[in-house]
Amino acid sequence: MTDTGEHSGAPDIVIITGMSGAGRSTAAKSLEDLGWFVVDNLPPALLPTMLDLADRASLAGVAAIVDVRSRAFSTDLKSAISSLGARGVAPQVLFLEASDAVLVRRFENVRRPQPMQGAGTILDGIAAERELLRAVRGDSDIVLDTSALNVHELRDRMHGYFGGDSMTGLRLNIITFGFKYGLPVDADLVADCRFLPNPHWVPELRPMSGLDAPVREYVLGQPAASAFLDAYLALLDATLPGFEREGKRYVTIAVGCTGGKHRSVAIAEELAARIAGIPGLAGHDVSVSHRDLGRE
């Protein structure tokens, strides 16, 4: 957290918001497990008050779940964040979302209505909430799509974002995916590995993944793979310092191939390993996850 005002040494603050049913409670519980103090359903106008109380209690990190149950939601939240900024405090806003189909299924599974559906359908409520949250989503520091994440995977993401000893520096999340399953909507940068020969068409490699040495050697042994890694690392070396100067703390790099099993996995693992060897990038925390591995 950037801290330049009267609150020197103030707690880190995370605002958790987003779509109902997208995992806000799980995200909050994950922060509690990390020792953060979490407040649910906090009206945005009370965020400065929460900061004062947390500061007096010497809490290291505080989080607030803020949602559309708070009236004048979007305006109040922007005003509260501006108020904190005037005091030298920059809260991190985490926005959780999921696809319409996943949200409908989640609400049907728990047999409760969508908070904004009124007399309409669950989809009506989802559409109304998306529209209300559109501006907040655009201003958020992290937009995380939980459609393909289970509870444990969401907790892992939260630990990756907020589990370090410090909120300084960039945290890089490299996620692999299959284009046939759709792009990760929370990606900041996307790398396409489909230009490389596909191990799927090599019978002895087909049942393996990019985590297996034979596939890794096949993919990384391609001259184009080495050229691509060199070029992409140069791109990161040029762009990540700019992200950091602009106050961005978390960067998601999506690496894709057709099925998210062979080429993207091998390239992503190698990319993460090489980042540690580049002086300008070595100080960043890096995590790797494989969204679609095992999906076939």
N, C-alpha and C positions, 0 to 999 in steps of 0.2 A: 504494500500500500504506500502510495506517495504521501508524505506527511510533512507539511511545511508550515503549519500554523501553530496556534496555541496548544494544540493537542499533540505535542511531541511525545512519541511513545504510546499513542492511543491504540486501542485494539483494532485488529483487522476486522472489517465489516463485510459480510456477504449478504446480499438480498436475493432470496430465492423466490422466483415468480414463474409464470407460465401457465400452460393449459391444465385445467382440472383433469386428473387422471393420468398425468404425464410422469408422476413420481416425485412430487414435491416433498411428501412426507418421508419417503425413503432417502432422498437427498439430505433432508434435515437430520434424520436419524444418523446418517453417515457422519455428519459434522459433529453431532453429539458424541459419537464413538471416538472422534479425534480430540475430544476435550473442549469443543466449542460450546458456548452458551447460545441456545436457540429459542426464539420466541415465535409462536405460531399466530397467524391471523393478526398481525400488527398493522394498525392503520398507518399509512405512510407518514402522516404528520407527526407521529411519535418516534420516528427514527432518530432525530437529534436527541430526544430525551433518553432513548435507549443507549445512545453513545455516552451520554453523561453518566448514566448509572453504571455502565460497563467500565468506564474509565475509573470511577471511584472505587469499584470493586477489584480493580487491577486484573480484569479479564484479558486474556491474550487474543481471543477471537470471539466475535458474536455474529449471529446470523438471524435474519428475520424472514419468515414466510409471509409474503405480501400478495394478496390475490384480489379478485374482483368482488369479493364480499365487502371490500372497502369502497364506499361510494366515491365518486369523482376520482376513480383509481388512477388513471393515467396522469392527470394534471397534478394530483397530490403527490404522486411518486416523483415526478420530475422536479417539483418544487422542493421536496424533502432532500433529494440528491443535490440540488443546487445549494441548499442551505448547508449541507455537510461540506460541500466543496468550498464554500466561502470561509469555512473554519479550517481548511487545510486537510480535509479528510476525503478520500476517494473510495467510496464503497464499490465492490465488485458485484455486478448484477448477473446472476445465473438464470437463464430462461430455459425452461424445460418444455418440450413439445413432443407430439407423436402424431402419426397419421390418423385420419378420421376413422378408418377401419379398426385400428388398434384401440383407439379411445372408446369407440362404441362397444367393442368386445369387453374391455375392462369394466365399463359401467354395467353391462349386462351380467358380467360374472359376479359382481358384488350386489347386484339388484338394487341399485339406488339411482335416482335421477341425476342428470347433468345439472349443475347449479343454475344454469341460465336457460334451460329448456322451457320453463313455464308450462303452458298447456300444449306445447309442441312436442316434437320428437327429440331424441338424444342428438341427432345430427343438427337439428335447428339450434340447440343450445351450443354445440361445438362451433357452428358457424358464427353465432353471435359473439361468443367469447373470443374467437380468433380475430374478429374485426375490432373488438374493444382493445385487444392486446397488440395490435399491429405496430403501433408506434413504440411501445415498450420493447417489443422484440427487436426492432431496428436499432435501438439504443443500447442493447444489452452487451456486456463484455463477452459472455459465453452463451451460445445457443446450442443446446444439446438435444438431439432427437433420440428419444428412448424407445422408439418403436421396436427395435431389434434387440433391446437390452433386457435381460432378466434382472431381478433384484440384486443379485450378487455382482453382476457386471456393472450396474449403475453405481453400487458402492465402490467398486474398484475405480471407476472414473472419478468419483468424488475424492477418493484418497489420492488419486493421481494429481488432481487439480489443487487440493488444499491440504494434503498430508505432509508437506515439507515443513522444515523448521522456519522457513521465511517466505514471505509473499513477494520477495524481490526477484527480479530476473524473469525470463520467459520459461514457460513450461510447454514442451512440445509433446503433443500426443499424435503418434503415427498410427493410423488405422488402415488396415487393408480391407478391400471389399471386392465383390464381383459386380461388374457392370450389369449383368443380367438380373441382378437383384436391386439395382438402383443405387444412385450416388448417396453417400452420407450427407444429409442436408446441413450438418453442422461443420462441414469442412471449410477451412480457410484457403487451403491450397490443394489442388488435385493433380496427381501424376498418373498418367495412363501408360501401363506396361504392355499393352496389347501389340505393340510393334515387335516384341521379342518372340522368337519361336516358342510354341506352346508345348510344354512337356506332356500335356494331355494326350497328344498324338504319338507319344513314345510309349509303347505297351508296358514296359517294365517300370516306367515312371508314373504312369497314370494313377495307380492307387496311392502313391505317396503325396506329400505336400512340400511346400517350400521350406518347411522346417527340417526335412530330411536331407542328409548330405548329398546323395546322388542328384536330387532335384536342384539343390543349391548350386552344386558344381556345374550342372548343365546350364542353368540360367545365367549365373555370373561368369561363366566361361565364354559367353557370347561377346564379341568385340563391342557390339552396340550397347550392351549392358554397362560395360566399364565407362564408355563415353557418356552414357546417360547419367550415371552416378556422379561423375566428375562435374558435368554441367549443372545437375540439380543441386549439388552441394555449393557450387559457386552462386547459384540463384539464392539459396538460403543465406549464404554469407552476406549477400548484398541486401536482402529484404528484411531479415529478422531484426537487425539493429534499428531499422526504420519503424517496425512494429513496436519495438520496445520504447523508442522515443515518443511514439504516439500514445503511450500508456497502455498498450495491449499486454496482457500477462499470459494468455494461453493461446497457443496456435495449434490447430488441428490440421495435420497433413494427411490427406487420403490418398492411398496408393492402390490403384485398381488394375485388375485384369479381367478376363471373361467371367471366371467363376470365383475368384478370390481364394484360390487354393494353391497355385504353384508360383507363377511369376511375381505377383504382387507381394506374396509372403516373403519370398527370397530377397527381393529388392528392398522391402521395408526393413527387414532385419539387418541387411548390410548397410542401409542408409543410417540406421540408428547407431550401428557400430562405428561408422566412419565419422559421424558428427562429433563423437568424443575426441577425435584426433585433430580437429580443426581449431586452432587457437581462438578464433572469433566466435565459435559455437560451443566449445567444450564446457562452458560454464552453465549451460541450460540443462534443466532436468528433462529427460526424454523417457517416454513410455511407449510401448508398442502393443497393440491389440489387433486381433484378426476377427473381424466381424462375421465373415461368412465361411470361415474354415470349418469343415465338417457338415456344411449345410447340404451338400450334394447327396 
